[in-house]
Amino acid sequence: MKNHLLYCLAAASLALSFFFERPADASATVRATPAPAVAEASLFPATSTNMPAAKRSDTPGAKPVAPTAAELAAARDSLTYHYYAQTLGLHLAFNENKDLLRSVTDWIGTPYRYGNNSRRGTDCSGFVTRVFREVYGVTLQRSSRSMFTTTKHVAKSNMQTGDLVFFRRGRGPIYHVGIYLKDGKFAHSACNGGVMVSSLRQDYYRRNFYAAGRVRIAEQATAKAE
């Protein structure tokens, strides 16, 4: 009988604790909730102050505006010029002849092969004739000596992109030709490395440099680009 009474008291106590137990503080849960991502994003406005107001993230109620075709083209041009500058080792002004830079870049690494002018191998004059055909649509004389006689000779200090640079040893005949790029650098096919970009300041090329020649159509293209 005594045990039965104790069981009844325990059951009553459990029932009372169930009805009078306080729920968890809901306000604490709200305070612990992270701020929405949108609110966090508003703390970081656009980094460029030159961006139009409609494109900046800190403009109240502004909707994203897609870049224009001109802006996309400018971005592509910038990436292209950066790629050519890195590949050819040049400091570009972003107004150079992209067709010439692209053609030279495509030929970089082609092995040297005397008497040929293909991607499987080319000599110096073969490389020059192929690039001029691809870029300017003009067919040059096949040998470096013939090229020299058919170009307008210019001073070394007045060379511009697209000029031809000629080399000879001492008083010997012209034996090598390349295409001047800029920054004292030119593209050519060397017998000890194939198509590459070299500097006229290197001892070997500085010592054997003979003259520069300008092809009229290349001169016109350069003037138009500038």
Secondary structure by P-SEA (a helix, b strand, c coil): caaaaaaaaaaaaaaaaaaacccccaaaaaaaccccaaaaaaacccccccccccccccccccccccccaaaaaaaaaaaaaaaaaaaacccccccccaaaaaaaaaaccccccccccccccccaaaaaaaaaaacccccccccaaaaaaaccccccccccccbbbbbbcccccccbbbbbbcccbbbbbcccccbbbbbcccaaaaaaccbbbbbaaaaaaaaaac
